[in-house]
Amino acid sequence: MTGPAHSGTHHLLAFDSGIGGLGIVRALRTLNPALAIEYLADTAVFPYGEQDDAFLVERILTLISEAISRLRPQAVVIACNTASTLALDALRAAWPDMPFIGCVPPIRWAARITRSHVIGLLATRATIRRPYLTHLHGLYAPECKLLAHAAPGLAACAEHLFRGEDVPARTIQQEIAGLFERDTKGELDVVGLGCTHYTFVLDQLRALSPARVTWLDPANAVARHALSLLQNHPEHTPPTFQPHAWFTSMPPDAEALRRKLPDFGFEDIALWENLPTSEKMTA
């Protein structure tokens, strides 16, 4: 799924703190293989879920603003729950004409399909503690009991699995055990993924959870929403466009990551600070 130059299509930027947003990139490319997609991962401060809120708002706004100015996408997918719940309002205020597509915990979806009215969310500490989650629960699932569980090490497990490394089942089990321990009556039947990284550990989550549990991955829904917004924009891609996967610092096990990137339409790792001066001036 490598990327030649594009023409007659839309130009999109997807952003995450690491590799999690690549699940949404994969969904986008499946739905529309012609899309011109660039990816930006803020690996310099991964994981976002463990960072200070005020620091993240400032950093995300600065980094995305720089990316919009340099790359000139037609829309930006904030393919990160932490960044979405924290910085979308600030981004939209700063760039009122730019469509931003965020990722939010799939509380509404879970409430729609649960039979027991006991739903779960697996997310980072940052997403779990924010008032935004309480707002979603009250708005879309007031009749449901919500078991929200923070799994601080699960994003790192996903990064390792993505690179083809071994992650013991017991490590993942320890990350999710607290969720099911709170389900004392065995009623929990739907669990949403509240972090895009968890796409890459979904098979393990299914294997380690009770058979009654349905896991919800919002990646396809986010991709469909992005494409629906782009329908209102004329097709446009820079004439010499080549898809880049930008990283704000060289990620761990870079060679293993480099081998995976072509599956998502990217040839190699590109360091964000190493963008050529001529490209900065003309993007």
N, C-alpha and C positions, 0 to 999 in steps of 0.2 A: 504494500500500500504506500509506495513512495510517491513523491509529489513533483511532477514536472511543472513547468510554467502553466499558469491558468489564464483563461480569458472567458469573458461572458459569464461570470459567476459573482458571488458575493465574497467579501473579505471580512474575516471574523478573527477576533482575538479571544483566546481562552486563558484564564488566569487561575492559578492555585499556588499553594505554598510548596507543593512537591509534585508527585506523579498522580495524585488523586484525580485531577481534572482530565487526565488522559482517558478516563472512562467515558466522559462526556464527549471528548473529541472522537472517540471510537463510534459512539452513537451518532454523532453528527455526520461522520463520513459514511456510515452505513445508510443513513437516510438520504444523503446527498453527496456522493463521491466527488463531485466537481467543486465543492466548497474550497475556497482559499483560506486556510486556517493557520494562524500562528499561535504558539503556546508560550506562556511566560510563567515560570515557576520561581517563587521567591525562596529558594533553597538556603539563602544566607541566614534566614531566621526561622527555618523549619524546626519544630512544628508550631503552627499558628495557635493551636488550641491551648498552648501553655504560656503564651505571651501576654503582656499587659495590654489592656484594652486601648488606653490612650495612645500608647506607642504604635499599636497596630493601625488605628484609624489614620494617624499621620503618615505612617509608612505606606499603607495601601493607597491612600489618596495621592501621595507623591509619585509612587511607582507607576500607578495606572495612568496618571496624568502625563507622565513622561512617555509612556508607551503609546498613548493615543496620539501625542504630538509627533512622535517618531514614525509610527507605523501606519497611522491613518486608517484604522479599521472602520467598517460600517456599523459594527456592533461589538459589544464586549460581554462575554460570558464570565461572570465571577463564579468559577467552578469550585467553590470552596464555601462550605456552610459558615465557618467562623467569619470569613471576610464578608460574606453576604449579610449575615445578621448584624454585623458591626458597622460596615462602611458603605452600604448601598445608598443610604440617604445622602451622605456626604458626597459621594461620587455623582449622584444625579443632580445635586445642587450645583456642583462645580462644572458639570458637562450636561446642561439641560437638553441639548439636541442629540445626545448620544444614547442609543438604546442599550440599557444594561439588563442582562438576564442573570438573576441570582439563583442560588440554591438554598432552599429553606427546608427544615425538617418536614417529612411527609405526613404531618399529623392529620390533615384533611383526608388524604387517601386512606390512611389507616382506619379512621373513624367510619369511612364509607364501607369498608369491607369486613370489619370485625363482626363476629357473631356474639362474642362474650362481653363486649364493651370494656375489655381490658386490653389496652394497647401499650406497646413499648417503643422506646427510642434509644438507640445506641449512638453516642456522639462524644465529642471532646468535652472536657470540663468547661471550656469557655462557652460552648453552645448551651450546655445544660444549665448553667447558672444565669444566663441572660434573661431579662424580662420578656424578650421577644418570644421565647418559648411559652411562657405563661400566657402571653397574648394569643398565640396560635391555638393553644389548648382551649382557652375560653371562647374563642371565636368559632373554631371548627369542630371541637370535640368535647363540648361541655358535659355531655352525657356519658363520657368515657373516663375510666380511671387510667391515668397515664403513668407508666413506670419509666422514668427517664434515667438512664445509667451512663455515667462517664467512664470511658475506656481509654485512659491516657496513653497506653502503650500500643493500641491497636493500629494506629496510623503507621507507626514504625514497622509493625509486623507486615502490613500491606506493602510497604516499600521493599522489604526484604523478599517477600513472595514475588512481587513484580519482577525483581531482578533474577528470579530463579533460585534463590537461596532457600534453605530448609528452615522452617519455623515449626518447632514442636507443637503438637496439638494441645499439650498441657499449657503452653504459654498463652494461646488464644483462649483456651477454656478459663484460665485465670482472669483474663480481661473481661469476659462476659458473665462470669459466675454470679456476680452481684445482682445482675438483672433478674435472673431466674430464682435466686434466693428470695427476692422480694415477692415473687409470685407464689405466695404460700398456698393458695388454693388451686394452682394449676390451671388458671383461667386465661392466661396470656396467650393470644392466638395470632397477633400481628405485631411485627417489630419493624420500624422504619430505620433506614440508615441515615444518620445525621452528619455524616462526614464522607466526602467523595472518595477518600482513600479506601473506604471499606468495600467499594466495588471489587477490589482485588483480593479480598479475603472472604467474599460472599460464599463461595463453595464450602469453605471451612466452617463458617458460621452455620450454614444449613446442616452440615454433618454433625455438629456438636450441640445442636438444639433439639428440643422435643419435636416429633414429627408433626404435631398440630400447628406449629408456628409457621406463618407465612412471612417471608422477608421482603421488604419493599426497597428497591433501589431506584431513586428518582432520575437516574442518568438519562434514560430515554425520554422522559417527560420534559426535562430541561432542554434537551436537544430539539424536540418537536416545537417547544415554545420559541426557541431562538429562530428556528426556520420560519415560523409563522410571522414573527416580527420583521424578518428580512424581506418577506414578500412585499412589504410596503416601500421598499427601497429599490432603486434601479440597480441592475447588476453592474458591478465595477470591481476590477482587480488591477493593481499596478501591472503594466505590460511585461515587466521582467520578474514577476513575483516568483519566489521560491519559498516553500514553507520552512519556517525556522522553529526550533524548540529552544527558547531562551531560558537560561538559568542564571540567577543572580550570584551564585557561587558554584564552583565545581562540586557536583553532588558526590556523596560517598559511592564507592564501587562504580565509578563512572563508566568503565568499560562494559560492565554487565548491563547498565542502563543504555549505553550506546547501541548494544546489540538488539535491544527491544524497540527502540524508537521507530525503525522502519515499519513496524507493524501498525503504527499510528500515523504514518505519512510523513515522518521526519527522518532526514538522513543522518543527522549528527547533533551533538550537544553544541550550542552556541552560548558563549558567555555574554550576558547583557551589557556589561561595561565595555566589552570589546567590539561593540557595534562600530563599523568604520565611520569616520567623520563625514565622508561624502554621503553615506546613507542617512546619517542624522540630519544633514542639511536638506536632503531632497525627499525624505520619506513623507 
